[in-house]
Amino acid sequence: MLRTIISLPSELKNWIDNYSHINKKTAAETIRQAILEYKNRIEKSGDNSILSETSGIWRGRERDALEYIDKMRSEWE
């Protein structure tokens, strides 16, 4: 495992120390868990952001998606 140095405001450092003490963990373990959770959330939200950007893309169009797909496929033949 690699070591790194980070700078934190004293309030955050105190919170990490208190949380770690209550949960019987080291501060390093608390920080590792927080970073891993954050990473997983960001990676998961990447999938959701694509869905959000494309959601309702056919809303307001004159024809439905099936007609469009059939038309596109007929051009390939």
N, CA, C and O atoms as a GROMACS GRO file, in nm:
protein
  308
    1MET      N    1   0.085  -0.117   0.000
    1MET     CA    2   0.000   0.000   0.000
    1MET      C    3   0.089   0.124   0.000
    1MET      O    4   0.191   0.128   0.069
    2LEU      N    5   0.050   0.223  -0.078
    2LEU     CA    6   0.127   0.347  -0.084
    2LEU      C    7   0.085   0.442   0.027
    2LEU      O    8  -0.029   0.439   0.073
    3ARG      N    9   0.177   0.524   0.068
    3ARG     CA   10   0.148   0.628   0.168
    3ARG      C   11   0.139   0.762   0.098
    3ARG      O   12   0.207   0.786  -0.001
    4THR      N   13   0.055   0.848   0.151
    4THR     CA   14   0.043   0.982   0.095
    4THR      C   15   0.016   1.081   0.208
    4THR      O   16  -0.029   1.043   0.316
    5ILE      N   17   0.045   1.205   0.182
    5ILE     CA   18   0.021   1.310   0.280
    5ILE      C   19  -0.087   1.402   0.224
    5ILE      O   20  -0.081   1.443   0.108
    6ILE      N   21  -0.186   1.432   0.307
    6ILE     CA   22  -0.291   1.526   0.266
    6ILE      C   23  -0.303   1.635   0.371
    6ILE      O   24  -0.273   1.614   0.489
    7SER      N   25  -0.346   1.751   0.328
    7SER     CA   26  -0.370   1.862   0.421
    7SER      C   27  -0.520   1.874   0.443
    7SER      O   28  -0.598   1.877   0.348
    8LEU      N   29  -0.560   1.880   0.569
    8LEU     CA   30  -0.701   1.889   0.605
    8LEU      C   31  -0.724   2.005   0.701
    8LEU      O   32  -0.636   2.037   0.780
    9PRO      N   33  -0.840   2.067   0.693
    9PRO     CA   34  -0.874   2.165   0.797
    9PRO      C   35  -0.886   2.092   0.931
    9PRO      O   36  -0.921   1.974   0.935
   10SER      N   37  -0.856   2.160   1.038
   10SER     CA   38  -0.855   2.096   1.170
   10SER      C   39  -0.992   2.038   1.206
   10SER      O   40  -0.999   1.934   1.272
   11GLU      N   41  -1.102   2.104   1.163
   11GLU     CA   42  -1.235   2.052   1.195
   11GLU      C   43  -1.257   1.915   1.131
   11GLU      O   44  -1.314   1.824   1.192
   12LEU      N   45  -1.211   1.900   1.007
   12LEU     CA   46  -1.228   1.773   0.938
   12LEU      C   47  -1.139   1.666   1.001
   12LEU      O   48  -1.183   1.552   1.018
   13LYS      N   49  -1.018   1.701   1.034
   13LYS     CA   50  -0.928   1.606   1.100
   13LYS      C   51  -0.986   1.560   1.233
   13LYS      O   52  -0.981   1.442   1.266
   14ASN      N   53  -1.043   1.653   1.310
   14ASN     CA   54  -1.105   1.618   1.438
   14ASN      C   55  -1.224   1.525   1.416
   14ASN      O   56  -1.244   1.429   1.491
   15TRP      N   57  -1.304   1.555   1.313
   15TRP     CA   58  -1.420   1.470   1.285
   15TRP      C   59  -1.375   1.329   1.249
   15TRP      O   60  -1.432   1.231   1.298
   16ILE      N   61  -1.273   1.318   1.164
   16ILE     CA   62  -1.221   1.186   1.125
   16ILE      C   63  -1.170   1.110   1.247
   16ILE      O   64  -1.197   0.991   1.262
   17ASP      N   65  -1.097   1.178   1.332
   17ASP     CA   66  -1.046   1.114   1.454
   17ASP      C   67  -1.159   1.065   1.543
   17ASP      O   68  -1.155   0.953   1.592
   18ASN      N   69  -1.260   1.149   1.564
   18ASN     CA   70  -1.374   1.110   1.649
   18ASN      C   71  -1.451   0.994   1.587
   18ASN      O   72  -1.483   0.896   1.656
   19TYR      N   73  -1.481   1.004   1.459
   19TYR     CA   74  -1.554   0.898   1.389
   19TYR      C   75  -1.476   0.766   1.398
   19TYR      O   76  -1.534   0.662   1.427
   20SER      N   77  -1.347   0.773   1.373
   20SER     CA   78  -1.263   0.653   1.375
   20SER      C   79  -1.259   0.592   1.514
   20SER      O   80  -1.265   0.470   1.529
   21HIS      N   81  -1.248   0.675   1.616
   21HIS     CA   82  -1.245   0.625   1.753
   21HIS      C   83  -1.376   0.555   1.788
   21HIS      O   84  -1.376   0.445   1.844
   22ILE      N   85  -1.488   0.617   1.755
   22ILE     CA   86  -1.620   0.559   1.784
   22ILE      C   87  -1.638   0.426   1.712
   22ILE      O   88  -1.695   0.332   1.768
   23ASN      N   89  -1.589   0.417   1.589
   23ASN     CA   90  -1.606   0.297   1.507
   23ASN      C   91  -1.489   0.200   1.516
   23ASN      O   92  -1.482   0.103   1.441
   24LYS      N   93  -1.397   0.227   1.609
   24LYS     CA   94  -1.282   0.140   1.634
   24LYS      C   95  -1.203   0.111   1.505
   24LYS      O   96  -1.172  -0.004   1.473
   25LYS      N   97  -1.172   0.219   1.433
   25LYS     CA   98  -1.093   0.211   1.311
   25LYS      C   99  -0.979   0.311   1.321
   25LYS      O  100  -0.982   0.403   1.404
   26THR      N  101  -0.880   0.293   1.237
   26THR     CA  102  -0.776   0.395   1.228
   26THR      C  103  -0.828   0.507   1.138
   26THR      O  104  -0.920   0.488   1.059
   27ALA      N  105  -0.768   0.623   1.152
   27ALA     CA  106  -0.805   0.735   1.065
   27ALA      C  107  -0.776   0.700   0.919
   27ALA      O  108  -0.853   0.735   0.830
   28ALA      N  109  -0.666   0.630   0.896
   28ALA     CA  110  -0.630   0.590   0.760
   28ALA      C  111  -0.738   0.499   0.700
   28ALA      O  112  -0.773   0.512   0.583
   29GLU      N  113  -0.789   0.407   0.781
   29GLU     CA  114  -0.894   0.316   0.732
   29GLU      C  115  -1.022   0.393   0.701
   29GLU      O  116  -1.088   0.366   0.601
   30THR      N  117  -1.057   0.488   0.785
   30THR     CA  118  -1.174   0.572   0.761
   30THR      C  119  -1.160   0.649   0.630
   30THR      O  120  -1.254   0.656   0.551
   31ILE      N  121  -1.043   0.707   0.609
   31ILE     CA  122  -1.019   0.784   0.487
   31ILE      C  123  -1.021   0.694   0.364
   31ILE      O  124  -1.078   0.731   0.261
   32ARG      N  125  -0.959   0.575   0.374
   32ARG     CA  126  -0.962   0.481   0.261
   32ARG      C  127  -1.104   0.442   0.225
   32ARG      O  128  -1.140   0.438   0.107
   33GLN      N  129  -1.186   0.412   0.326
   33GLN     CA  130  -1.325   0.376   0.300
   33GLN      C  131  -1.402   0.491   0.236
   33GLN      O  132  -1.480   0.470   0.144
   34ALA      N  133  -1.378   0.612   0.284
   34ALA     CA  134  -1.448   0.729   0.229
   34ALA      C  135  -1.410   0.750   0.083
   34ALA      O  136  -1.495   0.780   0.000
   35ILE      N  137  -1.282   0.736   0.052
   35ILE     CA  138  -1.237   0.756  -0.086
   35ILE      C  139  -1.292   0.646  -0.177
   35ILE      O  140  -1.335   0.674  -0.289
   36LEU      N  141  -1.293   0.523  -0.130
   36LEU     CA  142  -1.348   0.413  -0.209
   36LEU      C  143  -1.497   0.433  -0.234
   36LEU      O  144  -1.544   0.411  -0.346
   37GLU      N  145  -1.570   0.474  -0.132
   37GLU     CA  146  -1.713   0.502  -0.149
   37GLU      C  147  -1.736   0.614  -0.250
   37GLU      O  148  -1.823   0.604  -0.335
   38TYR      N  149  -1.657   0.719  -0.240
   38TYR     CA  150  -1.667   0.832  -0.332
   38TYR      C  151  -1.637   0.787  -0.475
   38TYR      O  152  -1.709   0.823  -0.568
   39LYS      N  153  -1.532   0.708  -0.492
   39LYS     CA  154  -1.494   0.657  -0.624
   39LYS      C  155  -1.607   0.574  -0.683
   39LYS      O  156  -1.643   0.593  -0.800
   40ASN      N  157  -1.665   0.484  -0.605
   40ASN     CA  158  -1.775   0.400  -0.653
   40ASN      C  159  -1.896   0.484  -0.691
   40ASN      O  160  -1.961   0.456  -0.792
   41ARG      N  161  -1.926   0.585  -0.612
   41ARG     CA  162  -2.040   0.673  -0.641
   41ARG      C  163  -2.017   0.749  -0.772
   41ARG      O  164  -2.108   0.761  -0.854
   42ILE      N  165  -1.896   0.801  -0.790
   42ILE     CA  166  -1.864   0.874  -0.912
   42ILE      C  167  -1.873   0.782  -1.035
   42ILE      O  168  -1.930   0.820  -1.137
   43GLU      N  169  -1.817   0.663  -1.023
   43GLU     CA  170  -1.821   0.569  -1.135
   43GLU      C  171  -1.964   0.530  -1.169
   43GLU      O  172  -2.000   0.520  -1.287
   44LYS      N  173  -2.044   0.507  -1.067
   44LYS     CA  174  -2.184   0.471  -1.089
   44LYS      C  175  -2.261   0.588  -1.149
   44LYS      O  176  -2.344   0.567  -1.238
   45SER      N  177  -2.235   0.708  -1.104
   45SER     CA  178  -2.308   0.824  -1.155
   45SER      C  179  -2.270   0.852  -1.299
   45SER      O  180  -2.347   0.916  -1.372
   46GLY      N  181  -2.154   0.806  -1.343
   46GLY     CA  182  -2.117   0.820  -1.483
   46GLY      C  183  -2.216   0.749  -1.572
   46GLY      O  184  -2.254   0.800  -1.677
   47ASP      N  185  -2.258   0.629  -1.531
   47ASP     CA  186  -2.360   0.556  -1.606
   47ASP      C  187  -2.491   0.631  -1.605
   47ASP      O  188  -2.559   0.642  -1.707
   48ASN      N  189  -2.527   0.684  -1.488
   48ASN     CA  190  -2.653   0.755  -1.475
   48ASN      C  191  -2.653   0.885  -1.554
   48ASN      O  192  -2.758   0.924  -1.606
   49SER      N  193  -2.539   0.952  -1.563
   49SER     CA  194  -2.538   1.078  -1.636
   49SER      C  195  -2.563   1.055  -1.784
   49SER      O  196  -2.626   1.138  -1.850
   50ILE      N  197  -2.515   0.945  -1.838
   50ILE     CA  198  -2.542   0.912  -1.977
   50ILE      C  199  -2.692   0.888  -1.996
   50ILE      O  200  -2.750   0.935  -2.093
   51LEU      N  201  -2.753   0.816  -1.902
   51LEU     CA  202  -2.897   0.793  -1.910
   51LEU      C  203  -2.973   0.924  -1.898
   51LEU      O  204  -3.070   0.945  -1.971
   52SER      N  205  -2.931   1.010  -1.809
   52SER     CA  206  -2.998   1.139  -1.791
   52SER      C  207  -2.988   1.225  -1.917
   52SER      O  208  -3.085   1.291  -1.955
   53GLU      N  209  -2.873   1.224  -1.980
   53GLU     CA  210  -2.852   1.306  -2.100
   53GLU      C  211  -2.937   1.258  -2.217
   53GLU      O  212  -2.979   1.339  -2.300
   54THR      N  213  -2.961   1.128  -2.225
   54THR     CA  214  -3.034   1.073  -2.340
   54THR      C  215  -3.180   1.042  -2.309
   54THR      O  216  -3.255   1.008  -2.400
   55SER      N  217  -3.220   1.054  -2.186
   55SER     CA  218  -3.359   1.025  -2.147
   55SER      C  219  -3.455   1.119  -2.219
   55SER      O  220  -3.436   1.241  -2.219
   56GLY      N  221  -3.557   1.062  -2.280
   56GLY     CA  222  -3.657   1.142  -2.348
   56GLY      C  223  -3.612   1.199  -2.481
   56GLY      O  224  -3.669   1.297  -2.529
   57ILE      N  225  -3.510   1.141  -2.540
   57ILE     CA  226  -3.454   1.196  -2.663
   57ILE      C  227  -3.555   1.197  -2.778
   57ILE      O  228  -3.546   1.280  -2.869
   58TRP      N  229  -3.652   1.106  -2.774
   58TRP     CA  230  -3.753   1.100  -2.880
   58TRP      C  231  -3.877   1.181  -2.847
   58TRP      O  232  -3.969   1.189  -2.928
   59ARG      N  233  -3.881   1.241  -2.730
   59ARG     CA  234  -3.997   1.321  -2.691
   59ARG      C  235  -4.014   1.437  -2.790
   59ARG      O  236  -3.918   1.507  -2.821
   60GLY      N  237  -4.135   1.457  -2.838
   60GLY     CA  238  -4.163   1.568  -2.927
   60GLY      C  239  -4.139   1.538  -3.074
   60GLY      O  240  -4.160   1.625  -3.159
   61ARG      N  241  -4.098   1.418  -3.106
   61ARG     CA  242  -4.077   1.384  -3.247
   61ARG      C  243  -4.208   1.336  -3.306
   61ARG      O  244  -4.294   1.282  -3.237
   62GLU      N  245  -4.222   1.358  -3.436
   62GLU     CA  246  -4.345   1.323  -3.506
   62GLU      C  247  -4.366   1.171  -3.513
   62GLU      O  248  -4.478   1.124  -3.496
   63ARG      N  249  -4.260   1.096  -3.539
   63ARG     CA  250  -4.275   0.952  -3.550
   63ARG      C  251  -4.208   0.884  -3.431
   63ARG      O  252  -4.127   0.944  -3.360
   64ASP      N  253  -4.242   0.759  -3.412
   64ASP     CA  254  -4.182   0.690  -3.299
   64ASP      C  255  -4.051   0.623  -3.340
   64ASP      O  256  -4.017   0.617  -3.458
   65ALA      N  257  -3.979   0.576  -3.242
   65ALA     CA  258  -3.846   0.520  -3.265
   65ALA      C  259  -3.850   0.397  -3.353
   65ALA      O  260  -3.760   0.376  -3.434
   66LEU      N  261  -3.953   0.314  -3.338
   66LEU     CA  262  -3.962   0.192  -3.419
   66LEU      C  263  -3.972   0.225  -3.568
   66LEU      O  264  -3.908   0.161  -3.651
   67GLU      N  265  -4.053   0.325  -3.602
   67GLU     CA  266  -4.064   0.368  -3.742
   67GLU      C  267  -3.928   0.416  -3.794
   67GLU      O  268  -3.888   0.384  -3.906
   68TYR      N  269  -3.859   0.491  -3.712
   68TYR     CA  270  -3.727   0.543  -3.751
   68TYR      C  271  -3.629   0.428  -3.775
   68TYR      O  272  -3.556   0.429  -3.874
   69ILE      N  273  -3.627   0.332  -3.685
   69ILE     CA  274  -3.536   0.217  -3.698
   69ILE      C  275  -3.568   0.138  -3.824
   69ILE      O  276  -3.478   0.100  -3.899
   70ASP      N  277  -3.698   0.113  -3.847
   70ASP     CA  278  -3.737   0.040  -3.968
   70ASP      C  279  -3.693   0.114  -4.094
   70ASP      O  280  -3.646   0.051  -4.189
   71LYS      N  281  -3.708   0.245  -4.096
   71LYS     CA  282  -3.668   0.325  -4.212
   71LYS      C  283  -3.516   0.315  -4.232
   71LYS      O  284  -3.470   0.298  -4.345
   72MET      N  285  -3.440   0.326  -4.124
   72MET     CA  286  -3.294   0.318  -4.134
   72MET      C  287  -3.251   0.181  -4.185
   72MET      O  288  -3.161   0.171  -4.269
   73ARG      N  289  -3.314   0.076  -4.135
   73ARG     CA  290  -3.278  -0.060  -4.178
   73ARG      C  291  -3.314  -0.083  -4.324
   73ARG      O  292  -3.242  -0.153  -4.396
   74SER      N  293  -3.425  -0.026  -4.368
   74SER     CA  294  -3.465  -0.045  -4.508
   74SER      C  295  -3.364   0.019  -4.603
   74SER      O  296  -3.350  -0.025  -4.717
   75GLU      N  297  -3.295   0.122  -4.558
   75GLU     CA  298  -3.193   0.186  -4.642
   75GLU      C  299  -3.070   0.098  -4.660
   75GLU      O  300  -2.996   0.115  -4.756
   76TRP      N  301  -3.049   0.004  -4.569
   76TRP     CA  302  -2.933  -0.085  -4.578
   76TRP      C  303  -2.954  -0.196  -4.681
   76TRP      O  304  -2.857  -0.254  -4.731
   77GLU      N  305  -3.079  -0.224  -4.712
   77GLU     CA  306  -3.109  -0.338  -4.801
   77GLU      C  307  -3.089  -0.303  -4.945
   77GLU      O  308  -3.110  -0.388  -5.033
   0.00000   0.00000   0.00000
